[in-house]
Amino acid sequence: MPSNPKTIWTNGTFDVLHMGHIKLFREARKLAGPGGQVIVGTDSDERVRELKGPERPINSLFNRVDFLRAIKYIDVVCTYSSEYNLKALIQQYRPDILIVGDDYIGKSVVGSEFAKKLVYFPRYGGLSSSKIIGG
């Protein structure tokens, strides 16, 4: 466990929460250490439709934000409606660690230039909201 507090950032749609998300948030909390903070960003409903299709999101932004705020590992929940907004939020918080799924290895990660470190988190059991929904 780190002895100095850290700011950890992660983001995603979080449309249908599953155990992989909880494990990600728990790991973020561990990385933050005592006194650190975990910040989670989530896409607006319009952005989810752009990224995932017209049948998404399953859960509205209002509900997704409430779900995320109820998770004990998360300190702050932010929303964004574009890649530009996402990048601006990450720049504002300047996290010590930006944590993303390992499916982003070798890909560009929005805002990673504003984090001190980029950490890839392995998918848990191959879970994804899209697979659960069947899309």
C-alpha positions as CSV (number, residue, x, y, z in Angstrom):
1,M,0.0,0.0,0.0
2,P,1.4,3.4,-1.0
3,S,2.3,5.6,2.0
4,N,1.8,8.9,0.2
5,P,-1.7,9.8,-1.1
6,K,-2.3,9.8,-4.8
7,T,-5.0,11.0,-7.2
8,I,-6.2,8.2,-9.4
9,W,-8.3,8.7,-12.5
10,T,-10.4,6.2,-14.5
11,N,-13.2,6.7,-16.9
12,G,-15.7,4.9,-19.0
13,T,-19.4,4.4,-19.9
14,F,-20.2,2.3,-16.9
15,D,-23.6,1.6,-18.4
16,V,-24.2,-1.8,-16.8
17,L,-21.9,-2.2,-13.8
18,H,-20.3,-5.6,-13.3
19,M,-17.7,-7.2,-11.1
20,G,-14.9,-6.1,-13.4
21,H,-15.8,-2.5,-12.7
22,I,-15.8,-3.1,-8.9
23,K,-12.4,-4.8,-9.1
24,L,-11.1,-1.8,-11.1
25,F,-12.4,0.7,-8.6
26,R,-11.0,-1.4,-5.7
27,E,-7.6,-1.4,-7.3
28,A,-7.8,2.3,-7.9
29,R,-8.5,2.8,-4.2
30,K,-5.5,0.7,-3.2
31,L,-3.3,2.7,-5.5
32,A,-4.6,6.0,-4.1
33,G,-3.5,5.0,-0.6
34,P,-4.6,6.6,2.7
35,G,-5.8,10.2,2.0
36,G,-5.7,9.7,-1.7
37,Q,-8.7,10.1,-4.0
38,V,-10.3,8.1,-6.8
39,I,-11.9,10.1,-9.5
40,V,-14.2,8.4,-12.0
41,G,-15.4,10.0,-15.2
42,T,-18.4,8.8,-17.2
43,D,-19.8,9.7,-20.6
44,S,-22.9,11.7,-21.2
45,D,-25.9,9.8,-22.6
46,E,-25.3,11.5,-26.0
47,R,-21.7,10.4,-26.1
48,V,-22.7,6.8,-25.1
49,R,-25.1,6.8,-28.1
50,E,-22.3,8.0,-30.4
51,L,-19.9,5.4,-29.1
52,K,-22.2,2.4,-28.5
53,G,-25.2,2.9,-30.8
54,P,-28.8,4.2,-30.6
55,E,-30.0,1.5,-28.1
56,R,-27.5,2.7,-25.5
57,P,-27.2,3.7,-22.7
58,I,-29.3,1.2,-20.8
59,N,-29.0,3.4,-17.7
60,S,-29.3,7.1,-17.9
61,L,-26.5,9.4,-16.9
62,F,-28.4,10.4,-13.8
63,N,-28.6,6.7,-12.7
64,R,-25.1,5.9,-13.7
65,V,-23.7,8.8,-11.6
66,D,-25.8,7.7,-8.6
67,F,-24.6,4.1,-9.0
68,L,-20.9,5.3,-9.1
69,R,-21.3,7.6,-6.2
70,A,-22.7,4.8,-4.1
71,I,-19.5,2.7,-4.5
72,K,-17.3,3.1,-1.5
73,Y,-14.0,3.1,-3.5
74,I,-14.9,6.2,-5.4
75,D,-14.5,9.8,-4.1
76,V,-15.5,12.0,-7.1
77,V,-17.6,11.4,-10.2
78,C,-17.3,13.6,-13.2
79,T,-19.2,13.6,-16.5
80,Y,-18.1,14.6,-19.9
81,S,-19.7,14.9,-23.3
82,S,-16.7,14.9,-25.7
83,E,-13.1,13.8,-26.0
84,Y,-12.2,17.5,-25.5
85,N,-14.1,17.7,-22.2
86,L,-12.6,14.4,-21.0
87,K,-9.1,15.6,-21.8
88,A,-9.8,18.9,-20.0
89,L,-11.0,17.1,-16.9
90,I,-7.9,14.9,-16.8
91,Q,-5.8,18.0,-17.3
92,Q,-7.6,19.8,-14.4
93,Y,-7.1,16.9,-12.0
94,R,-3.5,15.9,-13.2
95,P,-3.7,12.4,-11.7
96,D,-0.7,10.6,-10.4
97,I,-2.1,7.5,-12.1
98,L,-4.6,7.1,-15.0
99,I,-5.9,3.5,-14.9
100,V,-7.5,2.0,-18.0
101,G,-8.4,-1.5,-19.2
102,D,-5.7,-3.6,-20.7
103,D,-7.6,-3.6,-24.0
104,Y,-6.0,-0.1,-24.4
105,I,-2.4,-1.5,-24.6
106,G,-0.9,-0.1,-27.7
107,K,-3.7,2.4,-28.2
108,S,-3.9,6.1,-27.6
109,V,-5.3,7.0,-24.2
110,V,-7.1,10.3,-24.0
111,G,-5.5,12.6,-21.4
112,S,-2.6,10.3,-20.5
113,E,-0.1,13.1,-21.1
114,F,-1.5,14.8,-18.0
115,A,-1.0,11.8,-15.7
116,K,2.3,10.9,-14.1
117,K,1.8,7.2,-14.8
118,L,-0.5,5.1,-17.0
119,V,-1.6,1.7,-15.5
120,Y,-3.4,-1.0,-17.5
121,F,-5.9,-3.1,-15.6
122,P,-6.7,-6.6,-16.8
123,R,-10.3,-7.5,-17.7
124,Y,-11.9,-9.6,-15.1
125,G,-13.3,-12.8,-16.6
126,G,-13.7,-11.2,-20.0
127,L,-16.6,-9.1,-18.7
128,S,-17.9,-6.1,-20.6
129,S,-21.1,-4.2,-20.4
130,S,-21.6,-4.7,-24.2
131,K,-21.2,-8.5,-23.9
132,I,-23.6,-8.6,-20.9
133,I,-26.2,-6.5,-22.9
134,G,-25.7,-8.7,-25.9
135,G,-24.6,-5.9,-28.2
